[in-house]
Amino acid sequence: MTNARSASVAGVVDFQPDAPAVYTFGGADPVAMVKPGQILRTFTEDCFGGAVRTVDDLPSRVCERFNPVTGPFHVDGAEPGDTLVLHFAAIIPARDWGMSATFPHFGALTSTHTTPTLQPALEERVWQYDINLQAGTVRYAARRSDFAVELPLDPMLGTVGVAPAGGEVRASIVPDAHGGNLDIPELRAGTTLYLGVNVPGALFALGDGHARQGQGEVCGVGVECAMRVTVAVDLVKGVTTPWPRIETDQQLISVGAARPLEDAYRISQHDLVGWVAELTGLEVLDAYQLVSQAGRAAPGNVCDPLYTMHAAIDTAVLRGATAYGGVHRRLRGLAATLW
């Protein structure tokens, strides 16, 4: 374990990466240790590794790899069968610009190696977005006209995960039960992510910041941006979490990843039905009926090696049911003391 440029003072671990990032979940040694109840402050590079800086920097020419993540971080006491809790206190763009692109064979509306077509491939093209932190905006500007519009700044992390089970090593661009490249816009500041622990220490990593992203990430790329991230870390011992789950102040969200998209949908809905039944004491078909009428669904991405869907339900309809012993509310309070 290397501790270069990391320090732990009064419950806060500061880690500023000064070595090459990793591109996998699993297969890498931890860079620092975090204890449950501590705050981690760190930096994450964008999915291009910072190499795409102008509209002339085509990713195919300037990038050797994609989707670096910062970590992995060893969580003291984490064991298989536990649930890792990550509450995102702050996700702040580290630069005043972000980049996006289209690729010839990547995205929802082009031919890919798994969906080959006879049409010509899309042009590889890059867009630069100006980010105004004070105004809270991201400026879109068309490349082939003078059309421009200010969009709301909505920072998120596209990729967060733990080491997979069974000694498996997964590329950071792949989402699955371990987390990974989920691209769920709800992974913003103020939310809590729950991940099942598969190996001692959990070995979580994070990155792929987006200044904003539409549901589905249809072109395959958000407004990619380096981020300064503050996350509160905790652990729920002896409680398993089969698929990534998210809690906000108003919602519970289950995430599924698979191909075809309908299977990702089924996974997320199945997990949410089971979660609701567990929290409320409802019989499974009663929970199924409640989720069917009160739930919502949306895609995370429809472009990666596996697609992601999420299923959400408002906590208000669960009549006071509390997930994971109220850890989201507790960490929300802890985060509030940082400012």
Buried (B, 14 or more C-beta within 10 A) or exposed (E): EEEEEBEBEEEBBBBEBEEEBBBBBBBBEBBBBBBBBBBBBBBBBBBBBBBBBEBEBBBEEBBEBBBBBBBBBBBBBBBEEBBBBBBBBBBBBBBEBBBBBBBBBBBBEBBBEEEEEEEEEBEBBBBBBBBEEEEEBBBBBEEEEEEEEEBEBBBBBBBBBBBBBEEBEBBBBBBBBBBBBBBBBBBBBBBBBBBBBBBBBBBBBBBBBBBBBEBBBBBBBBBBBBBBBBBBBBBBEEBEBEBBBBBBEEBBBBBBBBEEBEBBBBBBBBBBBBBBBEBBEBEEEBBBEBBEEBBEBBBBBBBBBBBBBBBBBEBEBBEEBEBBEEBBBBBBEBBEEEE
